[in-house]
């Protein structure tokens, strides 16, 4: 009698690739302002600082150039938090003004997953863009109109 294999055939690529995968999915079009508040001397602040760094990379900032990223460094032993102020259409959809993550017990990957779960879905739908017409297609279209 043999035991069937029930696991995966390959190993996971690791935490770094998982963070990269979540970072590709992030979309801040539904967010007006991000405020990150932390005490640098607290014990559980590393993941919040890493998340702040990841929010400031060009790929994320290009998803919404109008989104403001504000950092509040305090020295009063409060736990780190991340506050996302939403745009008006997202406020009407969720019936809340802002979303706040208390990030003291979360790691960077979990923060990115929460951001994708709750914020990336709030991005407004884009209008259909006009397709670009290549020169050969434009010539074929003109020849068709002449007939």
C-alpha positions as CSV (number, residue, x, y, z in Angstrom):
1,X,0.0,0.0,0.0
2,X,1.5,3.3,-1.0
3,X,0.7,6.8,0.2
4,X,-0.3,9.3,-2.5
5,X,1.8,12.5,-2.8
6,X,-0.4,15.5,-1.9
7,X,2.0,18.4,-1.8
8,X,3.4,20.7,-4.5
9,X,6.1,19.6,-6.9
10,X,8.2,22.8,-6.6
11,X,9.2,24.9,-3.7
12,X,8.0,28.4,-3.1
13,X,10.1,31.2,-4.6
14,X,10.2,32.9,-1.2
15,X,9.0,36.0,0.5
16,X,10.8,38.4,-1.8
17,X,9.1,37.1,-4.9
18,X,5.7,37.1,-3.1
19,X,6.3,40.8,-2.2
20,X,7.2,41.5,-5.8
21,X,4.0,39.8,-7.0
22,X,1.8,41.8,-4.7
23,X,3.7,45.0,-5.5
24,X,2.8,44.5,-9.2
25,X,-0.9,44.3,-8.4
26,X,-1.0,47.4,-6.2
27,X,-3.2,50.3,-7.5
28,X,-3.7,53.5,-5.7
29,X,-6.2,55.2,-8.1
30,X,-8.9,55.1,-5.4
31,X,-6.7,56.8,-2.8
32,X,-6.3,60.5,-2.4
33,X,-3.7,60.5,0.5
34,X,-1.6,58.0,2.4
35,X,-0.5,58.9,5.9
36,X,2.0,56.6,7.6
37,X,2.5,57.3,11.3
38,X,5.2,55.4,13.4
39,X,7.5,55.7,16.3
40,X,11.1,54.8,15.1
41,X,12.0,53.5,18.5
42,X,9.2,51.1,18.8
43,X,9.8,47.3,18.5
44,X,7.4,46.4,15.7
45,X,8.0,49.2,13.2
46,X,10.3,47.6,10.6
47,X,7.4,46.2,8.4
48,X,5.7,49.7,8.4
49,X,9.0,51.4,7.3
50,X,9.4,48.8,4.5
51,X,5.8,49.3,3.4
52,X,6.4,53.0,3.3
53,X,9.5,52.4,1.1
54,X,7.5,50.2,-1.2
55,X,4.8,52.8,-1.6
56,X,7.3,55.4,-2.7
57,X,8.8,53.4,-5.6
58,X,8.0,54.8,-9.1
59,X,5.8,51.8,-10.2
60,X,3.3,52.5,-7.3
61,X,3.4,56.3,-7.5
62,X,2.7,56.2,-11.3
63,X,-0.6,54.3,-10.5
64,X,-1.9,57.6,-9.1
65,X,0.3,60.7,-9.4
66,X,-2.2,62.8,-7.5
67,X,-1.9,60.6,-4.4
68,X,0.0,62.3,-1.6
69,X,2.3,60.2,0.6
70,X,2.8,61.8,4.1
71,X,5.0,60.4,6.8
72,X,4.5,61.3,10.5
73,X,7.4,60.3,12.7
74,X,6.3,60.6,16.4
75,X,8.0,59.8,19.7
76,X,5.1,58.9,21.9
77,X,5.3,55.1,21.8
78,X,2.1,54.7,19.8
79,X,1.7,51.8,17.5
80,X,2.3,52.3,13.8
81,X,-0.6,52.9,11.6
82,X,-1.3,53.5,7.9
83,X,-4.2,55.7,6.9
84,X,-5.6,55.8,3.4
85,X,-7.9,58.7,2.6
86,X,-10.2,57.7,-0.3
87,X,-11.4,59.7,-3.3
88,X,-15.1,60.7,-3.4
89,X,-16.3,57.9,-5.7
90,X,-14.7,55.3,-3.4
91,X,-16.2,57.0,-0.4
92,X,-19.7,56.7,-1.9
93,X,-19.0,53.1,-2.8
94,X,-17.8,52.0,0.7
95,X,-19.6,54.7,2.7
96,X,-16.4,55.5,4.7
97,X,-13.9,58.4,4.3
98,X,-10.7,56.5,5.1
99,X,-9.3,53.1,5.7
100,X,-6.8,52.6,8.5
101,X,-4.4,49.7,9.1
102,X,-2.8,49.1,12.5
103,X,0.4,47.6,11.4
104,X,2.3,46.7,14.6
105,X,1.7,42.9,14.3
106,X,1.6,42.7,10.5
107,X,4.6,41.9,8.2
108,X,5.3,43.7,4.9
109,X,3.7,41.0,2.7
110,X,0.5,41.0,4.8
111,X,0.3,44.8,4.5
112,X,0.6,44.6,0.7
113,X,-2.0,41.8,0.6
114,X,-4.4,44.0,2.6
115,X,-3.8,47.0,0.4
116,X,-4.6,44.9,-2.7
117,X,-7.6,43.4,-1.1
118,X,-9.3,46.6,0.1
119,X,-7.7,49.4,-2.0
120,X,-6.9,48.1,-5.5
121,X,-10.5,47.1,-6.1
122,X,-11.6,50.7,-5.4
123,X,-9.8,52.0,-8.6
124,X,-12.3,53.7,-10.9
125,X,-12.9,52.0,-14.2
126,X,-10.9,53.4,-17.1
127,X,-12.6,54.7,-20.2
128,X,-11.9,52.9,-23.4
129,X,-8.9,54.4,-25.1
130,X,-8.6,55.0,-28.8
131,X,-6.5,52.3,-30.4
132,X,-3.4,53.5,-32.3
133,X,-3.5,53.0,-36.0
134,X,-0.3,51.9,-37.8
135,X,0.6,53.3,-41.1
136,X,-0.2,50.2,-43.2
137,X,-3.6,50.0,-41.5
138,X,-4.3,53.6,-42.2
139,X,-3.3,53.3,-45.9
140,X,-5.6,50.2,-46.2
141,X,-8.4,52.1,-44.6
142,X,-7.9,55.1,-47.0
143,X,-7.9,52.8,-50.0
144,X,-11.1,51.2,-48.8
145,X,-12.8,54.6,-48.6
146,X,-11.8,55.5,-52.1
147,X,-13.6,52.6,-53.7
